[in-house]
Amino acid sequence: MGRAKKKFKPTRFMLPDSRYDKARADHAVAFIENLKHTKGVWAGQPFYLLDWQEELIRNVFGVIKKNGYRQFNTVFIEVPKKSGQYQAGQRKKHRAD
């Protein structure tokens, strides 16, 4: 992939007896980035993970307990919609001229 990725550091929530398996994390990321969009203007184009998405995938699939199973099996993510527009609008609204 064309962009430079930042150096990955496993989550601070990793259990003391868990370990980070780079090969498993790489496999999960590679799988997702080999998928292609199937409809619309992006049809045929591969998925490219943003840094925060890749970090999440690496933590979910790469942090392994000592019994060989993943430490994290369920993930809940909230992503606000249009948060940048909201903040920009708030700054304009409260600006005193």
N, C-alpha and C positions, 0 to 999 in steps of 0.2 A: 504494500500500500504506500502511496506517495508521501504521506505526512509523517513527521517525526513524532513519536509517542514519548510521553514522559516516563521516567523510570517508575516502575510499579513497586509499591510497598504494601504488603498484606494488611488487612484490617486490624485495628487495635482490639477488636472483639474476639480475636482468635484465642481459643482455649490454650492453656499452657502445654497440654499434651497433643495439640493439633500441629500440623505442619502444612507448609505451602508446597503444593506439587505443581511446578511450572509447566510440566508436560501436559497435565490434565487441563490446566487453564488455557494453555496455547491451543489445545485441541478444540475446546469450546468456542474460543474466539474465532479460530480459523473456520469452524463449521458455519457460524453465523455470517462471517464475511464472505463465504462462498455461496450463500443464498442469493437469489436474484428476485427483484420485484417482478410481479407477473401481470400487472395491469397499469393503465394510465401512462403518463409521460415518462415515468421511470421504468417502464417495462423493459426487462432484459439487463437493467443496471444492477450491479452488486450492492449489498448493504455495506455501509461503512459505519462502524461504531464511533460515537463521540468518546472523548477520553473518560467521562464519567460513566458511560455505559460499559465501556471495556473494563473499567475498574470494578464495577458491580459484577460483571460476568466472571472476571478472574477470582473475585472473593467467593462467589457462590460455588463455582466449579473447581477451584484450586485449593481451597482450605479443607484439608482432610483430617479426620479424627484418627486416632491410633488404630482403630478397628478397620480402617480402609474406606469408611463411608464418609460422605461429605458432612461437614459440620453444619452448613446452612442448607435446609431443604425447602424452606418457604421464605419468600421475599415480598415485602409490601413496599411499593414505591408510590410517592405522590409527586407529580410534576405540575406546577401551576401553569395555567394557560395565560399567555400574553402578559406576564409579570413585568416585563420591560416597558411595555406601553403604559401599564398602570402607574409605574413609578415615574415615568416621564410626565404623564398627565398630572400627577400629584405635585410635582415640582413646579409646573407651570401655574397650577391653580393657586398655590400658596405663595407665589412670588409677588412681592410688593414692589411696585414701580413708582 
